[in-house]
Amino acid sequence: MKPATPDFLRLHFIVILFGFTGILGKLISIPAVEMVFFRTLFAAVGMAVFILLTGRSLKVSPRDGIALVLTGAIVALHWVAFFLSGRIANVSVSLVGFATASFWTALLEPLFNRSRLNWFEVLLGLFVLAGLWIIFGSDFHYSIGLWIGIGSGLTCAIFALINAKLVRRIEPSAITFYEMAGATLSIACFFPLYQAQWAEGQQLRLVPTGTDWLWILVLAWLCTVYAYSASVELFKRISVFLFQLTLNLEPVYGILMALVVFGEAERMNRSFYLGSFVIFCAVIVYPFIKGRLQPARPSGQ
């Protein structure tokens, strides 16, 4: 199906919600791993309630169920990397690192779909790398945080490509439920190793306090249950690359919101904003050039 104007508007609203998650990650006081555990747990519960109230089906084949749970583990890794990047550096750095998802998608999509490499999309992906080079080439103090953010972009590209295939035969609501459940289970299994190696034997912070509960619920139900389900559903009408490229606007929305909320803590040097500008230019260029290079397909295809 060909995407319509409401699809593009819905896509941008989803991107704004995704950009807001970086701010929520800073506002929540518990560590990134525990935060993602609660996010996915509440999201799975919220999705289950939604499915029961709407009479939708959770039935999937055993093979698809395993694939969904394993994809959920990748989603968990993505979110832990994203929020950890924001904690080590700041929201702006984590969002720019995440914006490399379009580059990873351009490289990986031909492997997933067994198709030819699209050099136009790779070229746009290289624009993203050029923007990162400008950032790294400056007096940049958040290299580790940015590398972790780039890892979140890679894992995002992987699970988005998987979901684009799964949504052809599985309801988006079922995909969201099983992947959130899989993410919760994978983090729960990871807790012992995490506590021993990274938490240095300290007790896990599994009791959020104060406003953490409110922010976690907003993160789980609005920015996850709604946004994640809606984005999966959009894969029926838009390409994964277009989704990932539009998702590069997440840093624009997120950085602007972070500047409002956190002020000076989010201000970066000129090279950072120049590199970010190069990355964001790919978002603007893609729809125009893509429309010229790729003729419209007949309706129904």
Long-range contacts (C-beta under 8 A, 24 or more apart in sequence): 1-236, 1-237, 2-237, 2-296, 2-297, 2-299, 3-234, 3-237, 3-238, 4-237, 7-234, 7-237, 7-238, 10-230, 10-234, 11-231, 11-234, 11-238, 11-243, 11-246, 12-246, 12-249, 14-227, 14-230, 14-231, 14-234, 15-246, 15-247, 15-249, 15-250, 15-253, 16-253, 17-222, 17-223, 17-226, 17-227, 18-223, 18-227, 18-247, 18-250, 18-254, 19-95, 19-249, 19-250, 19-251, 19-252, 19-253, 19-254, 19-257, 20-223, 20-253, 20-254, 20-257, 21-82, 21-219, 21-223, 22-82, 22-83, 22-86, 22-91, 22-94, 22-95, 22-254, 22-258, 23-91, 23-254, 23-257, 23-258, 23-261, 23-262, 24-215, 24-218, 24-219, 24-223, 25-82, 25-83, 25-86, 25-87, 25-91, 25-94, 25-219, 26-86, 26-87, 26-90, 26-91, 26-258, 26-262, 27-211, 27-215, 28-208, 28-212, 28-215, 28-216, 28-219, 29-208, 29-209, 29-210, 29-212, 30-205, 30-208, 30-212, 31-87, 31-199, 31-205, 32-80, 32-83, 32-84, 32-87, 33-80, 33-187, 33-190, 33-191, 33-194, 33-198, 34-204, 34-205, 34-206, 35-83, 35-216, 35-219, 36-76, 36-79, 36-80, 36-83, 36-183, 36-187, 37-184, 37-187, 37-188, 37-191, 37-206, 38-208, 38-216, 38-220, 39-79, 39-216, 39-219, 39-220, 39-224, 40-72, 40-75, 40-76, 40-79, 40-180, 40-181, 40-183, 40-184, 40-187, 40-220, 40-224, 41-180, 41-184, 41-220, 42-216, 42-217, 42-220, 42-221, 43-176, 43-180, 43-220, 43-221, 43-224, 43-225, 43-228, 44-177, 44-180, 44-181, 44-183, 44-184, 46-220, 46-221, 46-224, 46-225, 47-173, 47-176, 47-177, 47-180, 47-225, 47-229, 48-177, 50-173, 50-225, 51-173, 51-174, 51-177, 54-173, 56-171, 56-173, 56-174, 57-171, 57-174, 58-174, 58-177, 58-178, 59-174, 60-170, 60-174, 60-178, 64-166, 64-169, 64-170, 65-178, 67-162, 67-166, 68-166, 68-170, 68-174, 68-175, 68-178, 68-179, 68-182, 69-178, 69-179, 69-181, 69-182, 69-185, 70-182, 71-159, 71-162, 71-163, 71-166, 71-179, 71-182, 72-178, 72-179, 72-180, 72-181, 72-182, 72-183, 72-184, 72-185, 72-186, 73-182, 73-183, 73-186, 74-155, 74-158, 74-159, 74-162, 75-155, 75-159, 75-179, 75-180, 75-182, 75-183, 76-182, 76-183, 76-184, 76-186, 76-187, 77-155, 78-152, 78-155, 78-156, 78-159, 79-152, 79-183, 80-187, 81-148, 81-149, 81-151, 81-152, 81-155, 82-149, 82-152, 84-148, 85-145, 85-146, 85-148, 85-149, 85-152, 86-145, 88-142, 88-144, 88-145, 88-148, 89-142, 89-144, 89-145, 89-146, 89-149, 90-142, 90-145, 90-258, 90-262, 90-265, 90-266, 91-254, 91-255, 91-258, 91-262, 91-266, 92-251, 92-254, 92-255, 92-258, 92-266, 92-268, 92-272, 93-142, 93-145, 93-146, 93-149, 93-268, 94-145, 94-148, 94-149, 94-152, 95-149, 95-250, 95-251, 95-254, 95-255, 96-131, 96-132, 96-135, 96-146, 96-149, 96-251, 96-272, 96-275, 96-276, 96-279, 97-145, 97-146, 97-147, 97-148, 97-149, 97-150, 97-151, 97-152, 97-153, 98-149, 98-150, 98-152, 98-153, 98-156, 98-250, 98-251, 99-128, 99-153, 99-247, 99-248, 99-250, 99-251, 99-279, 99-280, 100-128, 100-129, 100-132, 100-150, 100-153, 100-154, 101-153, 101-154, 101-156, 101-157, 101-160, 101-244, 101-247, 101-248, 102-128, 102-157, 102-241, 102-244, 102-245, 102-247, 102-248, 102-282, 103-128, 103-129, 103-153, 104-153, 104-154, 104-156, 104-157, 104-158, 105-157, 105-160, 105-161, 105-240, 105-241, 105-244, 106-241, 108-157, 108-158, 108-161, 109-161, 109-240, 109-241, 112-161, 112-162, 112-164, 112-165, 118-241, 120-289, 120-290, 120-293, 121-241, 124-245, 124-282, 124-285, 124-286, 125-282, 127-278, 127-279, 127-281, 127-282, 128-248, 128-278, 128-279, 128-282, 130-275, 130-278, 131-275, 131-276, 131-277, 131-278, 131-279, 132-275, 132-279, 133-275, 134-271, 134-274, 134-275, 134-278, 135-271, 135-272, 135-275, 135-276, 137-271, 138-269, 138-270, 138-271, 138-272, 138-275, 139-269, 139-271, 140-269, 140-271, 140-272, 156-244, 156-247, 157-244, 160-235, 160-240, 160-243, 160-244, 161-240, 163-232, 163-235, 164-235, 164-240, 167-232, 167-233, 167-235, 167-236, 168-236, 172-229, 172-230, 172-232, 172-233, 173-229, 175-229, 175-232, 176-225, 176-228, 176-229, 176-232, 180-224, 180-228, 242-286, 242-287, 242-290, 245-282, 245-283, 245-286, 246-283, 248-279, 248-280, 248-282, 248-283, 249-280, 249-283, 251-276, 251-279, 251-280, 252-280
